[in-house]
């Protein structure tokens, strides 16, 4: 990973002028991580998208998102971001790549850092979760999935895990404590809804995300936060409307918007002291327009930096 990826407007060296690119450190030594450092891994992988028959191109997203993160102003004086570069899948061995990310994530969390992963396909969910579980084996882990899809389909014989199987895989590890926000009725078969009910996966439909319904949504989010010890938040960018997120593996004409209602509930999640890991997935630069999707992903990440 080169420091040249991180570039932005330089206004001065004083702290009040700082932008994110001025505070990033390129690292490969996990021993330097301090408590509350944000620690970034890029998941430059799309083997799971390929297996799931999605549009290819997501593996090129991490560096594009980095560039769109670079110029945001630093808000908190003690902000620190360590960038450990990209994990790739140069063969078709997705499972090995997922294990590699999980191992690195566990190192971050055991040092007290906050794990940030930018994808890449949503096959990163299972890997990121495994990293959290490895670090906190005795803790009850809550997962909030902001996504149009449950991603709980059973792996196909002869195909294996994909970007659409993460939550089914997690459910095989034991009791799952998940809340899926933005689920689309026309993007999930009855089988996937049935699987969600079978495993106790709670969900909020995209149609429910409007301002007047925020008290109910807040309560459902709070209920999950209260019943778990640590929280992992994953965002699949195909949850958003194609007008603001055209560059994804599976675009949605009727997706949600990053409007006031969404930002209220999103910041409600970010404020939880139990949140230890966050990722964004399915940005596809090949189909993006003016970096709209990458910019939105970068903005959602930056919200965490400001809490």
CORWO-V334748 format. One record per residue. N is the residue number from 1. BURIAL is I if it has 24 or more other ideal C-beta (glycine too) atoms within 12 Angstrom, else O. Layout:
# CORWO-V334748
n->N burial->BURIAL
n->N burial->BURIAL
This chain:
# CORWO-V334748
n->1 burial->I
n->2 burial->O
n->3 burial->O
n->4 burial->O
n->5 burial->I
n->6 burial->I
n->7 burial->O
n->8 burial->I
n->9 burial->O
n->10 burial->O
n->11 burial->O
n->12 burial->O
n->13 burial->O
n->14 burial->O
n->15 burial->O
n->16 burial->O
n->17 burial->O
n->18 burial->I
n->19 burial->I
n->20 burial->I
n->21 burial->I
n->22 burial->I
n->23 burial->I
n->24 burial->I
n->25 burial->I
n->26 burial->I
n->27 burial->I
n->28 burial->O
n->29 burial->O
n->30 burial->I
n->31 burial->O
n->32 burial->O
n->33 burial->I
n->34 burial->O
n->35 burial->O
n->36 burial->I
n->37 burial->I
n->38 burial->I
n->39 burial->I
n->40 burial->I
n->41 burial->I
n->42 burial->I
n->43 burial->I
n->44 burial->I
n->45 burial->I
n->46 burial->I
n->47 burial->I
n->48 burial->I
n->49 burial->I
n->50 burial->I
n->51 burial->I
n->52 burial->I
n->53 burial->O
n->54 burial->I
n->55 burial->I
n->56 burial->I
n->57 burial->I
n->58 burial->I
n->59 burial->I
n->60 burial->I
n->61 burial->I
n->62 burial->I
n->63 burial->I
n->64 burial->I
n->65 burial->I
n->66 burial->I
n->67 burial->I
n->68 burial->I
n->69 burial->I
n->70 burial->I
n->71 burial->I
n->72 burial->I
n->73 burial->O
n->74 burial->I
n->75 burial->O
n->76 burial->O
n->77 burial->O
n->78 burial->O
n->79 burial->I
n->80 burial->I
n->81 burial->I
n->82 burial->I
n->83 burial->I
n->84 burial->I
n->85 burial->I
n->86 burial->I
n->87 burial->I
n->88 burial->I
n->89 burial->I
n->90 burial->O
n->91 burial->O
n->92 burial->O
n->93 burial->O
n->94 burial->I
n->95 burial->I
n->96 burial->O
n->97 burial->I
n->98 burial->I
n->99 burial->O
n->100 burial->I
n->101 burial->I
n->102 burial->I
n->103 burial->I
n->104 burial->I
n->105 burial->I
n->106 burial->I
n->107 burial->I
n->108 burial->I
n->109 burial->I
n->110 burial->O
n->111 burial->I
n->112 burial->O
n->113 burial->I
n->114 burial->I
n->115 burial->I
n->116 burial->I
n->117 burial->I
n->118 burial->I
n->119 burial->I
n->120 burial->I
n->121 burial->I
n->122 burial->I
n->123 burial->I
n->124 burial->I
n->125 burial->I
n->126 burial->I
n->127 burial->I
n->128 burial->I
n->129 burial->I
n->130 burial->I
n->131 burial->I
n->132 burial->I
n->133 burial->I
n->134 burial->I
n->135 burial->I
n->136 burial->I
n->137 burial->O
n->138 burial->O
n->139 burial->O
n->140 burial->I
n->141 burial->I
n->142 burial->I
n->143 burial->I
n->144 burial->I
n->145 burial->I
n->146 burial->I
n->147 burial->I
n->148 burial->I
n->149 burial->I
n->150 burial->I
n->151 burial->I
n->152 burial->I
n->153 burial->I
n->154 burial->I
n->155 burial->I
n->156 burial->O
n->157 burial->O
n->158 burial->O
n->159 burial->O
n->160 burial->I
n->161 burial->I
n->162 burial->I
n->163 burial->I
n->164 burial->I
n->165 burial->I
n->166 burial->I
n->167 burial->I
n->168 burial->I
n->169 burial->I
n->170 burial->I
n->171 burial->I
n->172 burial->O
n->173 burial->O
n->174 burial->O
n->175 burial->O
n->176 burial->I
n->177 burial->I
n->178 burial->I
n->179 burial->I
n->180 burial->I
n->181 burial->I
n->182 burial->I
n->183 burial->I
n->184 burial->I
n->185 burial->O
n->186 burial->O
n->187 burial->I
n->188 burial->I
n->189 burial->O
n->190 burial->O
n->191 burial->O
n->192 burial->I
n->193 burial->I
n->194 burial->O
n->195 burial->I
n->196 burial->I
n->197 burial->O
n->198 burial->O
n->199 burial->I
n->200 burial->O
n->201 burial->I
n->202 burial->I
n->203 burial->I
n->204 burial->I
n->205 burial->I
n->206 burial->I
n->207 burial->O
n->208 burial->I
n->209 burial->I
n->210 burial->O
n->211 burial->O
n->212 burial->O
n->213 burial->O
n->214 burial->I
n->215 burial->O
n->216 burial->O
n->217 burial->I
n->218 burial->I
n->219 burial->O
n->220 burial->I
n->221 burial->I
n->222 burial->I
n->223 burial->O
n->224 burial->I
n->225 burial->I
n->226 burial->O
n->227 burial->O
n->228 burial->I
n->229 burial->I
n->230 burial->I
n->231 burial->I
n->232 burial->I
n->233 burial->I
n->234 burial->I
n->235 burial->I
n->236 burial->I
n->237 burial->I
n->238 burial->I
n->239 burial->I
n->240 burial->I
n->241 burial->I
n->242 burial->I
n->243 burial->O
n->244 burial->I
n->245 burial->I
n->246 burial->I
n->247 burial->I
n->248 burial->I
n->249 burial->I
n->250 burial->I
n->251 burial->I
n->252 burial->I
n->253 burial->O
n->254 burial->O
n->255 burial->I
n->256 burial->I
n->257 burial->I
n->258 burial->I
n->259 burial->O
n->260 burial->O
n->261 burial->I
n->262 burial->I
n->263 burial->O
n->264 burial->I
n->265 burial->I
n->266 burial->I
n->267 burial->I
n->268 burial->I
n->269 burial->I
n->270 burial->I
n->271 burial->O
n->272 burial->I
n->273 burial->O
n->274 burial->I
n->275 burial->I
n->276 burial->I
n->277 burial->I
n->278 burial->I
n->279 burial->I
n->280 burial->I
n->281 burial->I
n->282 burial->I
n->283 burial->I
n->284 burial->I
n->285 burial->I
n->286 burial->O
n->287 burial->I
n->288 burial->I
n->289 burial->O
n->290 burial->O
n->291 burial->I
n->292 burial->I
n->293 burial->I
n->294 burial->I
n->295 burial->I
n->296 burial->I
n->297 burial->I
n->298 burial->I
n->299 burial->I
n->300 burial->I
n->301 burial->I
n->302 burial->I
n->303 burial->I
n->304 burial->I
n->305 burial->I
n->306 burial->O
n->307 burial->O
